[in-house]
């Protein structure tokens, strides 16, 4: 699985409008393409910018063919919409990361059973 990470620095004077638009319009439009499994919208804390907020949207994608299809068929129009709406008010960079391990699956086995080494430290905490 891959993560398609889009980091946006958005000016403070439009960031609330941008965040609402992202939640209500842009992210649903990205997800409806069917290319992504899930997404996570995060806000950076403790950054140095006093005139902007920084957000990262992480889209989980099954494999590179799905990501390439998204980038070729869907991204140009969606990115154009973003640019038309917030031109001059943001900076963006995109990265792709490979997920090498995670614990966000539907296996609810307590951690101490998956990783016995943890259990010896404080097994009661996990019960």
N, CA, C and O atoms as a GROMACS GRO file, in nm:
protein
  508
    1UNK      N    1   0.085  -0.117   0.000
    1UNK     CA    2   0.000   0.000   0.000
    1UNK      C    3   0.089   0.123   0.000
    1UNK      O    4   0.200   0.122   0.054
    2UNK      N    5   0.040   0.230  -0.061
    2UNK     CA    6   0.111   0.357  -0.069
    2UNK      C    7   0.029   0.467  -0.004
    2UNK      O    8  -0.093   0.457   0.007
    3UNK      N    9   0.098   0.571   0.039
    3UNK     CA   10   0.032   0.693   0.084
    3UNK      C   11   0.069   0.805  -0.012
    3UNK      O   12   0.187   0.831  -0.036
    4UNK      N   13  -0.032   0.869  -0.064
    4UNK     CA   14  -0.013   0.988  -0.147
    4UNK      C   15  -0.035   1.106  -0.054
    4UNK      O   16  -0.148   1.134  -0.014
    5UNK      N   17   0.072   1.174  -0.020
    5UNK     CA   18   0.069   1.281   0.080
    5UNK      C   19   0.070   1.416   0.010
    5UNK      O   20   0.159   1.444  -0.071
    6UNK      N   21  -0.028   1.499   0.040
    6UNK     CA   22  -0.036   1.633  -0.016
    6UNK      C   23  -0.027   1.731   0.101
    6UNK      O   24  -0.117   1.738   0.184
    7UNK      N   25   0.082   1.807   0.106
    7UNK     CA   26   0.102   1.904   0.213
    7UNK      C   27   0.076   2.043   0.158
    7UNK      O   28   0.134   2.084   0.058
    8UNK      N   29  -0.013   2.115   0.226
    8UNK     CA   30  -0.056   2.248   0.182
    8UNK      C   31  -0.030   2.349   0.292
    8UNK      O   32  -0.073   2.330   0.406
    9UNK      N   33   0.040   2.455   0.259
    9UNK     CA   34   0.054   2.571   0.346
    9UNK      C   35  -0.047   2.673   0.295
    9UNK      O   36  -0.036   2.720   0.182
   10UNK      N   37  -0.145   2.707   0.378
   10UNK     CA   38  -0.255   2.792   0.335
   10UNK      C   39  -0.259   2.919   0.421
   10UNK      O   40  -0.249   2.912   0.543
   11UNK      N   41  -0.273   3.034   0.357
   11UNK     CA   42  -0.275   3.162   0.428
   11UNK      C   43  -0.386   3.165   0.533
   11UNK      O   44  -0.495   3.110   0.513
   12UNK      N   45  -0.355   3.229   0.645
   12UNK     CA   46  -0.451   3.235   0.756
   12UNK      C   47  -0.583   3.300   0.716
   12UNK      O   48  -0.689   3.258   0.764
   13UNK      N   49  -0.579   3.401   0.630
   13UNK     CA   50  -0.702   3.473   0.597
   13UNK      C   51  -0.803   3.389   0.520
   13UNK      O   52  -0.920   3.426   0.511
   14UNK      N   53  -0.761   3.275   0.463
   14UNK     CA   54  -0.855   3.189   0.390
   14UNK      C   55  -0.858   3.046   0.444
   14UNK      O   56  -0.932   2.963   0.392
   15UNK      N   57  -0.782   3.018   0.547
   15UNK     CA   58  -0.766   2.878   0.587
   15UNK      C   59  -0.896   2.815   0.638
   15UNK      O   60  -0.917   2.696   0.615
   16UNK      N   61  -0.982   2.889   0.706
   16UNK     CA   62  -1.109   2.830   0.752
   16UNK      C   63  -1.199   2.796   0.634
   16UNK      O   64  -1.262   2.691   0.632
   17UNK      N   65  -1.206   2.886   0.536
   17UNK     CA   66  -1.284   2.859   0.416
   17UNK      C   67  -1.224   2.741   0.341
   17UNK      O   68  -1.297   2.654   0.293
   18UNK      N   69  -1.091   2.738   0.330
   18UNK     CA   70  -1.022   2.629   0.262
   18UNK      C   71  -1.051   2.496   0.330
   18UNK      O   72  -1.080   2.396   0.263
   19UNK      N   73  -1.043   2.493   0.462
   19UNK     CA   74  -1.066   2.369   0.536
   19UNK      C   75  -1.208   2.318   0.514
   19UNK      O   76  -1.228   2.199   0.494
   20UNK      N   77  -1.304   2.407   0.517
   20UNK     CA   78  -1.443   2.368   0.491
   20UNK      C   79  -1.458   2.314   0.349
   20UNK      O   80  -1.524   2.213   0.328
   21UNK      N   81  -1.398   2.381   0.252
   21UNK     CA   82  -1.405   2.337   0.112
   21UNK      C   83  -1.338   2.202   0.095
   21UNK      O   84  -1.388   2.116   0.023
   22UNK      N   85  -1.224   2.183   0.161
   22UNK     CA   86  -1.155   2.053   0.153
   22UNK      C   87  -1.244   1.942   0.207
   22UNK      O   88  -1.257   1.837   0.145
   23UNK      N   89  -1.306   1.965   0.323
   23UNK     CA   90  -1.389   1.862   0.386
   23UNK      C   91  -1.517   1.834   0.308
   23UNK      O   92  -1.558   1.718   0.294
   24UNK      N   93  -1.579   1.939   0.257
   24UNK     CA   94  -1.710   1.923   0.195
   24UNK      C   95  -1.706   1.898   0.045
   24UNK      O   96  -1.799   1.840  -0.010
   25UNK      N   97  -1.599   1.940  -0.021
   25UNK     CA   98  -1.596   1.932  -0.167
   25UNK      C   99  -1.475   1.855  -0.220
   25UNK      O  100  -1.489   1.750  -0.283
   26UNK      N  101  -1.356   1.907  -0.194
   26UNK     CA  102  -1.238   1.853  -0.260
   26UNK      C  103  -1.208   1.708  -0.221
   26UNK      O  104  -1.194   1.622  -0.308
   27UNK      N  105  -1.199   1.680  -0.093
   27UNK     CA  106  -1.167   1.542  -0.052
   27UNK      C  107  -1.276   1.445  -0.097
   27UNK      O  108  -1.242   1.337  -0.147
   28UNK      N  109  -1.405   1.478  -0.082
   28UNK     CA  110  -1.506   1.387  -0.139
   28UNK      C  111  -1.490   1.367  -0.289
   28UNK      O  112  -1.512   1.256  -0.339
   29UNK      N  113  -1.453   1.472  -0.363
   29UNK     CA  114  -1.431   1.457  -0.507
   29UNK      C  115  -1.313   1.364  -0.536
   29UNK      O  116  -1.317   1.286  -0.631
   30UNK      N  117  -1.208   1.374  -0.456
   30UNK     CA  118  -1.094   1.284  -0.473
   30UNK      C  119  -1.135   1.140  -0.442
   30UNK      O  120  -1.102   1.048  -0.517
   31UNK      N  121  -1.206   1.121  -0.334
   31UNK     CA  122  -1.243   0.986  -0.292
   31UNK      C  123  -1.341   0.920  -0.389
   31UNK      O  124  -1.338   0.799  -0.407
   32UNK      N  125  -1.427   0.999  -0.450
   32UNK     CA  126  -1.528   0.942  -0.541
   32UNK      C  127  -1.465   0.890  -0.670
   32UNK      O  128  -1.531   0.820  -0.746
   33UNK      N  129  -1.340   0.924  -0.695
   33UNK     CA  130  -1.272   0.868  -0.812
   33UNK      C  131  -1.255   0.718  -0.800
   33UNK      O  132  -1.238   0.649  -0.901
   34UNK      N  133  -1.259   0.667  -0.677
   34UNK     CA  134  -1.244   0.524  -0.655
   34UNK      C  135  -1.100   0.477  -0.655
   34UNK      O  136  -1.074   0.357  -0.648
   35UNK      N  137  -1.005   0.569  -0.662
   35UNK     CA  138  -0.865   0.532  -0.668
   35UNK      C  139  -0.802   0.513  -0.530
   35UNK      O  140  -0.696   0.452  -0.518
   36UNK      N  141  -0.868   0.565  -0.426
   36UNK     CA  142  -0.810   0.561  -0.292
   36UNK      C  143  -0.896   0.479  -0.197
   36UNK      O  144  -1.017   0.469  -0.212
   37UNK      N  145  -0.829   0.421  -0.098
   37UNK     CA  146  -0.894   0.336   0.002
   37UNK      C  147  -0.949   0.420   0.115
   37UNK      O  148  -1.061   0.397   0.162
   38UNK      N  149  -0.872   0.519   0.158
   38UNK     CA  150  -0.911   0.604   0.270
   38UNK      C  151  -0.826   0.731   0.266
   38UNK      O  152  -0.736   0.744   0.183
   39UNK      N  153  -0.856   0.822   0.356
   39UNK     CA  154  -0.776   0.944   0.366
   39UNK      C  155  -0.766   0.985   0.512
   39UNK      O  156  -0.842   0.940   0.598
   40UNK      N  157  -0.670   1.073   0.538
   40UNK     CA  158  -0.653   1.133   0.669
   40UNK      C  159  -0.614   1.278   0.646
   40UNK      O  160  -0.522   1.306   0.570
   41UNK      N  161  -0.684   1.370   0.712
   41UNK     CA  162  -0.653   1.512   0.704
   41UNK      C  163  -0.590   1.554   0.837
   41UNK      O  164  -0.650   1.537   0.943
   42UNK      N  165  -0.468   1.607   0.829
   42UNK     CA  166  -0.393   1.641   0.950
   42UNK      C  167  -0.351   1.788   0.945
   42UNK      O  168  -0.327   1.843   0.837
   43UNK      N  169  -0.343   1.850   1.063
   43UNK     CA  170  -0.291   1.987   1.074
   43UNK      C  171  -0.160   1.981   1.149
   43UNK      O  172  -0.150   1.920   1.256
   44UNK      N  173  -0.058   2.044   1.093
   44UNK     CA  174   0.072   2.049   1.161
   44UNK      C  175   0.063   2.144   1.279
   44UNK      O  176   0.000   2.250   1.271
   45UNK      N  177   0.125   2.107   1.388
   45UNK     CA  178   0.130   2.193   1.505
   45UNK      C  179   0.275   2.229   1.533
   45UNK      O  180   0.367   2.152   1.503
   46UNK      N  181   0.294   2.345   1.590
   46UNK     CA  182   0.428   2.387   1.627
   46UNK      C  183   0.517   2.425   1.511
   46UNK      O  184   0.639   2.414   1.521
   47UNK      N  185   0.459   2.470   1.399
   47UNK     CA  186   0.542   2.511   1.286
   47UNK      C  187   0.580   2.659   1.300
   47UNK      O  188   0.529   2.729   1.387
   48UNK      N  189   0.669   2.704   1.214
   48UNK     CA  190   0.726   2.838   1.225
   48UNK      C  191   0.645   2.946   1.153
   48UNK      O  192   0.673   3.065   1.171
   49UNK      N  193   0.547   2.909   1.074
   49UNK     CA  194   0.471   3.008   0.996
   49UNK      C  195   0.367   3.076   1.084
   49UNK      O  196   0.279   3.010   1.139
   50UNK      N  197   0.377   3.207   1.099
   50UNK     CA  198   0.279   3.281   1.179
   50UNK      C  199   0.165   3.335   1.094
   50UNK      O  200   0.063   3.381   1.146
   51UNK      N  201   0.181   3.329   0.962
   51UNK     CA  202   0.080   3.383   0.871
   51UNK      C  203   0.007   3.275   0.792
   51UNK      O  204  -0.065   3.304   0.697
   52UNK      N  205   0.024   3.149   0.834
   52UNK     CA  206  -0.036   3.038   0.758
   52UNK      C  207  -0.057   2.918   0.849
   52UNK      O  208   0.003   2.907   0.956
   53UNK      N  209  -0.144   2.830   0.804
   53UNK     CA  210  -0.160   2.697   0.864
   53UNK      C  211  -0.106   2.596   0.765
   53UNK      O  212  -0.104   2.621   0.644
   54UNK      N  213  -0.064   2.483   0.816
   54UNK     CA  214  -0.011   2.377   0.730
   54UNK      C  215  -0.092   2.251   0.755
   54UNK      O  216  -0.110   2.208   0.869
   55UNK      N  217  -0.140   2.192   0.646
   55UNK     CA  218  -0.219   2.070   0.652
   55UNK      C  219  -0.155   1.964   0.563
   55UNK      O  220  -0.092   1.996   0.462
   56UNK      N  221  -0.172   1.840   0.601
   56UNK     CA  222  -0.129   1.728   0.517
   56UNK      C  223  -0.250   1.637   0.499
   56UNK      O  224  -0.316   1.598   0.596
   57UNK      N  225  -0.278   1.604   0.375
   57UNK     CA  226  -0.382   1.506   0.344
   57UNK      C  227  -0.311   1.381   0.296
   57UNK      O  228  -0.235   1.386   0.200
   58UNK      N  229  -0.337   1.271   0.363
   58UNK     CA  230  -0.276   1.144   0.326
   58UNK      C  231  -0.384   1.053   0.270
   58UNK      O  232  -0.477   1.014   0.341
   59UNK      N  233  -0.369   1.020   0.144
   59UNK     CA  234  -0.462   0.930   0.077
   59UNK      C  235  -0.397   0.793   0.066
   59UNK      O  236  -0.288   0.780   0.010
   60UNK      N  237  -0.462   0.690   0.119
   60UNK     CA  238  -0.412   0.553   0.107
   60UNK      C  239  -0.455   0.498  -0.028
   60UNK      O  240  -0.572   0.508  -0.067
   61UNK      N  241  -0.359   0.440  -0.100
   61UNK     CA  242  -0.385   0.387  -0.234
   61UNK      C  243  -0.327   0.246  -0.242
   61UNK      O  244  -0.219   0.218  -0.190
   62UNK      N  245  -0.400   0.159  -0.308
   62UNK     CA  246  -0.363   0.017  -0.313
   62UNK      C  247  -0.228  -0.008  -0.376
   62UNK      O  248  -0.149  -0.088  -0.326
   63UNK      N  249  -0.201   0.060  -0.488
   63UNK     CA  250  -0.077   0.033  -0.560
   63UNK      C  251  -0.046   0.147  -0.657
   63UNK      O  252  -0.127   0.239  -0.674
   64UNK      N  253   0.069   0.141  -0.718
   64UNK     CA  254   0.113   0.246  -0.809
   64UNK      C  255   0.022   0.262  -0.931
   64UNK      O  256  -0.002   0.376  -0.972
   65UNK      N  257  -0.029   0.154  -0.993
   65UNK     CA  258  -0.121   0.176  -1.106
   65UNK      C  259  -0.243   0.262  -1.070
   65UNK      O  260  -0.287   0.345  -1.149
   66UNK      N  261  -0.298   0.241  -0.949
   66UNK     CA  262  -0.412   0.325  -0.907
   66UNK      C  263  -0.369   0.470  -0.890
   66UNK      O  264  -0.442   0.561  -0.929
   67UNK      N  265  -0.253   0.491  -0.831
   67UNK     CA  266  -0.205   0.628  -0.812
   67UNK      C  267  -0.178   0.696  -0.946
   67UNK      O  268  -0.215   0.811  -0.967
   68UNK      N  269  -0.113   0.625  -1.037
   68UNK     CA  270  -0.084   0.682  -1.168
   68UNK      C  271  -0.211   0.714  -1.245
   68UNK      O  272  -0.219   0.816  -1.313
   69UNK      N  273  -0.310   0.628  -1.234
   69UNK     CA  274  -0.438   0.656  -1.300
   69UNK      C  275  -0.500   0.782  -1.241
   69UNK      O  276  -0.550   0.867  -1.315
   70UNK      N  277  -0.497   0.794  -1.108
   70UNK     CA  278  -0.550   0.915  -1.044
   70UNK      C  279  -0.475   1.038  -1.096
   70UNK      O  280  -0.536   1.137  -1.135
   71UNK      N  281  -0.343   1.032  -1.095
   71UNK     CA  282  -0.263   1.147  -1.136
   71UNK      C  283  -0.286   1.185  -1.282
   71UNK      O  284  -0.283   1.303  -1.316
   72UNK      N  285  -0.308   1.087  -1.367
   72UNK     CA  286  -0.326   1.114  -1.509
   72UNK      C  287  -0.469   1.153  -1.546
   72UNK      O  288  -0.489   1.243  -1.628
   73UNK      N  289  -0.567   1.087  -1.486
   73UNK     CA  290  -0.706   1.106  -1.528
   73UNK      C  291  -0.784   1.206  -1.444
   73UNK      O  292  -0.872   1.275  -1.496
   74UNK      N  293  -0.754   1.217  -1.316
   74UNK     CA  294  -0.838   1.295  -1.226
   74UNK      C  295  -0.768   1.417  -1.166
   74UNK      O  296  -0.829   1.523  -1.152
   75UNK      N  297  -0.642   1.403  -1.132
   75UNK     CA  298  -0.571   1.510  -1.060
   75UNK      C  299  -0.566   1.643  -1.136
   75UNK      O  300  -0.584   1.747  -1.073
   76UNK      N  301  -0.542   1.644  -1.266
   76UNK     CA  302  -0.531   1.775  -1.332
   76UNK      C  303  -0.654   1.864  -1.311
   76UNK      O  304  -0.639   1.983  -1.283
   77UNK      N  305  -0.772   1.810  -1.326
   77UNK     CA  306  -0.894   1.890  -1.308
   77UNK      C  307  -0.913   1.930  -1.161
   77UNK      O  308  -0.949   2.044  -1.132
   78UNK      N  309  -0.888   1.836  -1.069
   78UNK     CA  310  -0.906   1.867  -0.927
   78UNK      C  311  -0.804   1.971  -0.881
   78UNK      O  312  -0.837   2.059  -0.801
   79UNK      N  313  -0.682   1.962  -0.929
   79UNK     CA  314  -0.580   2.060  -0.892
   79UNK      C  315  -0.610   2.196  -0.954
   79UNK      O  316  -0.583   2.300  -0.893
   80UNK      N  317  -0.665   2.196  -1.073
   80UNK     CA  318  -0.705   2.322  -1.137
   80UNK      C  319  -0.812   2.393  -1.055
   80UNK      O  320  -0.806   2.514  -1.036
   81UNK      N  321  -0.911   2.316  -1.006
   81UNK     CA  322  -1.017   2.374  -0.922
   81UNK      C  323  -0.957   2.438  -0.796
   81UNK      O  324  -0.997   2.548  -0.757
   82UNK      N  325  -0.863   2.368  -0.735
   82UNK     CA  326  -0.797   2.421  -0.615
   82UNK      C  327  -0.723   2.551  -0.646
   82UNK      O  328  -0.734   2.649  -0.573
   83UNK      N  329  -0.650   2.550  -0.756
   83UNK     CA  330  -0.574   2.669  -0.795
   83UNK      C  331  -0.665   2.787  -0.825
   83UNK      O  332  -0.638   2.899  -0.783
   84UNK      N  333  -0.774   2.762  -0.897
   84UNK     CA  334  -0.867   2.870  -0.930
   84UNK      C  335  -0.927   2.932  -0.804
   84UNK      O  336  -0.950   3.053  -0.798
   85UNK      N  337  -0.952   2.852  -0.706
   85UNK     CA  338  -1.018   2.898  -0.584
   85UNK      C  339  -0.921   2.970  -0.488
   85UNK      O  340  -0.959   3.067  -0.423
   86UNK      N  341  -0.797   2.922  -0.480
   86UNK     CA  342  -0.703   2.972  -0.378
   86UNK      C  343  -0.570   3.020  -0.437
   86UNK      O  344  -0.470   3.024  -0.366
   87UNK      N  345  -0.569   3.057  -0.562
   87UNK     CA  346  -0.445   3.100  -0.628
   87UNK      C  347  -0.377   3.212  -0.550
   87UNK      O  348  -0.441   3.311  -0.512
   88UNK      N  349  -0.249   3.197  -0.526
   88UNK     CA  350  -0.172   3.297  -0.455
   88UNK      C  351  -0.183   3.289  -0.304
   88UNK      O  352  -0.119   3.366  -0.233
   89UNK      N  353  -0.264   3.196  -0.254
   89UNK     CA  354  -0.289   3.185  -0.110
   89UNK      C  355  -0.232   3.056  -0.051
   89UNK      O  356  -0.252   3.030   0.068
   90UNK      N  357  -0.163   2.977  -0.130
   90UNK     CA  358  -0.116   2.849  -0.080
   90UNK      C  359   0.012   2.807  -0.151
   90UNK      O  360   0.046   2.857  -0.258
   91UNK      N  361   0.081   2.715  -0.087
   91UNK     CA  362   0.192   2.643  -0.150
   91UNK      C  363   0.166   2.496  -0.123
   91UNK      O  364   0.112   2.460  -0.017
   92UNK      N  365   0.202   2.410  -0.217
   92UNK     CA  366   0.172   2.268  -0.204
   92UNK      C  367   0.291   2.185  -0.250
   92UNK      O  368   0.362   2.222  -0.344
   93UNK      N  369   0.311   2.073  -0.185
   93UNK     CA  370   0.403   1.973  -0.238
   93UNK      C  371   0.345   1.836  -0.212
   93UNK      O  372   0.274   1.812  -0.114
   94UNK      N  373   0.376   1.747  -0.302
   94UNK     CA  374   0.319   1.611  -0.300
   94UNK      C  375   0.432   1.509  -0.290
   94UNK      O  376   0.536   1.523  -0.354
   95UNK      N  377   0.408   1.407  -0.209
   95UNK     CA  378   0.505   1.298  -0.196
   95UNK      C  379   0.430   1.166  -0.196
   95UNK      O  380   0.310   1.160  -0.166
   96UNK      N  381   0.501   1.060  -0.229
   96UNK     CA  382   0.445   0.926  -0.227
   96UNK      C  383   0.531   0.844  -0.132
   96UNK      O  384   0.654   0.844  -0.143
   97UNK      N  385   0.466   0.775  -0.041
   97UNK     CA  386   0.537   0.693   0.057
   97UNK      C  387   0.485   0.550   0.050
   97UNK      O  388   0.367   0.527   0.027
   98UNK      N  389   0.573   0.457   0.070
   98UNK     CA  390   0.535   0.316   0.079
   98UNK      C  391   0.511   0.283   0.226
   98UNK      O  392   0.594   0.313   0.311
   99UNK      N  393   0.397   0.221   0.255
   99UNK     CA  394   0.368   0.175   0.390
   99UNK      C  395   0.443   0.044   0.410
   99UNK      O  396   0.416  -0.054   0.341
  100UNK      N  397   0.535   0.041   0.504
  100UNK     CA  398   0.612  -0.080   0.529
  100UNK      C  399   0.558  -0.157   0.651
  100UNK      O  400   0.587  -0.275   0.667
  101UNK      N  401   0.481  -0.090   0.735
  101UNK     CA  402   0.419  -0.156   0.850
  101UNK      C  403   0.311  -0.063   0.903
  101UNK      O  404   0.321   0.059   0.888
  102UNK      N  405   0.210  -0.118   0.964
  102UNK     CA  406   0.103  -0.038   1.024
  102UNK      C  407   0.027  -0.122   1.124
  102UNK      O  408   0.039  -0.244   1.126
  103UNK      N  409  -0.051  -0.055   1.207
  103UNK     CA  410  -0.138  -0.126   1.299
  103UNK      C  411  -0.282  -0.079   1.285
  103UNK      O  412  -0.363  -0.100   1.375
  104UNK      N  413  -0.315  -0.018   1.174
  104UNK     CA  414  -0.448   0.033   1.150
  104UNK      C  415  -0.533  -0.065   1.071
  104UNK      O  416  -0.604  -0.025   0.978
  105UNK      N  417  -0.526  -0.191   1.107
  105UNK     CA  418  -0.610  -0.288   1.039
  105UNK      C  419  -0.728  -0.322   1.129
  105UNK      O  420  -0.746  -0.260   1.234
  106UNK      N  421  -0.804  -0.417   1.091
  106UNK     CA  422  -0.921  -0.455   1.170
  106UNK      C  423  -0.894  -0.575   1.259
  106UNK      O  424  -0.986  -0.641   1.305
  107UNK      N  425  -0.769  -0.601   1.282
  107UNK     CA  426  -0.729  -0.707   1.374
  107UNK      C  427  -0.720  -0.644   1.513
  107UNK      O  428  -0.624  -0.572   1.543
  108UNK      N  429  -0.819  -0.671   1.596
  108UNK     CA  430  -0.823  -0.608   1.727
  108UNK      C  431  -0.754  -0.692   1.834
  108UNK      O  432  -0.784  -0.677   1.953
  109UNK      N  433  -0.664  -0.778   1.794
  109UNK     CA  434  -0.584  -0.852   1.891
  109UNK      C  435  -0.505  -0.752   1.973
  109UNK      O  436  -0.437  -0.667   1.916
  110UNK      N  437  -0.512  -0.760   2.106
  110UNK     CA  438  -0.436  -0.663   2.186
  110UNK      C  439  -0.288  -0.666   2.151
  110UNK      O  440  -0.232  -0.770   2.119
  111UNK      N  441  -0.227  -0.550   2.157
  111UNK     CA  442  -0.088  -0.533   2.118
  111UNK      C  443   0.004  -0.630   2.189
  111UNK      O  444   0.097  -0.682   2.128
  112UNK      N  445  -0.020  -0.656   2.317
  112UNK     CA  446   0.071  -0.743   2.390
  112UNK      C  447   0.066  -0.886   2.337
  112UNK      O  448   0.162  -0.961   2.356
  113UNK      N  449  -0.044  -0.925   2.271
  113UNK     CA  450  -0.049  -1.059   2.211
  113UNK      C  451   0.026  -1.063   2.078
  113UNK      O  452   0.082  -1.166   2.042
  114UNK      N  453   0.026  -0.953   2.006
  114UNK     CA  454   0.099  -0.946   1.880
  114UNK      C  455   0.248  -0.932   1.903
  114UNK      O  456   0.329  -0.985   1.828
  115UNK      N  457   0.284  -0.860   2.007
  115UNK     CA  458   0.423  -0.829   2.037
  115UNK      C  459   0.452  -0.868   2.182
  115UNK      O  460   0.446  -0.783   2.270
  116UNK      N  461   0.483  -0.995   2.208
  116UNK     CA  462   0.499  -1.044   2.345
  116UNK      C  463   0.602  -0.967   2.426
  116UNK      O  464   0.592  -0.963   2.549
  117UNK      N  465   0.701  -0.908   2.361
  117UNK     CA  466   0.804  -0.833   2.434
  117UNK      C  467   0.741  -0.719   2.514
  117UNK      O  468   0.789  -0.688   2.623
  118UNK      N  469   0.636  -0.657   2.461
  118UNK     CA  470   0.569  -0.547   2.531
  118UNK      C  471   0.502  -0.598   2.657
  118UNK      O  472   0.500  -0.529   2.759
  119UNK      N  473   0.448  -0.717   2.652
  119UNK     CA  474   0.372  -0.771   2.764
  119UNK      C  475   0.452  -0.777   2.892
  119UNK      O  476   0.396  -0.756   3.000
  120UNK      N  477   0.577  -0.804   2.884
  120UNK     CA  478   0.655  -0.817   3.007
  120UNK      C  479   0.674  -0.683   3.078
  120UNK      O  480   0.707  -0.682   3.197
  121UNK      N  481   0.654  -0.571   3.009
  121UNK     CA  482   0.671  -0.442   3.074
  121UNK      C  483   0.550  -0.402   3.158
  121UNK      O  484   0.565  -0.362   3.273
  122UNK      N  485   0.434  -0.413   3.102
  122UNK     CA  486   0.315  -0.372   3.177
  122UNK      C  487   0.192  -0.435   3.114
  122UNK      O  488   0.110  -0.366   3.053
  123UNK      N  489   0.177  -0.563   3.127
  123UNK     CA  490   0.067  -0.634   3.065
  123UNK      C  491  -0.068  -0.583   3.113
  123UNK      O  492  -0.163  -0.578   3.035
  124UNK      N  493  -0.079  -0.544   3.239
  124UNK     CA  494  -0.207  -0.497   3.293
  124UNK      C  495  -0.258  -0.374   3.219
  124UNK      O  496  -0.379  -0.354   3.207
  125UNK      N  497  -0.168  -0.291   3.170
  125UNK     CA  498  -0.209  -0.170   3.099
  125UNK      C  499  -0.291  -0.204   2.973
  125UNK      O  500  -0.377  -0.125   2.933
  126UNK      N  501  -0.265  -0.317   2.912
  126UNK     CA  502  -0.328  -0.354   2.786
  126UNK      C  503  -0.457  -0.431   2.803
  126UNK      O  504  -0.523  -0.461   2.704
  127UNK      N  505  -0.494  -0.463   2.923
  127UNK     CA  506  -0.617  -0.542   2.946
  127UNK      C  507  -0.735  -0.452   2.972
  127UNK      O  508  -0.846  -0.501   2.993
   0.00000   0.00000   0.00000
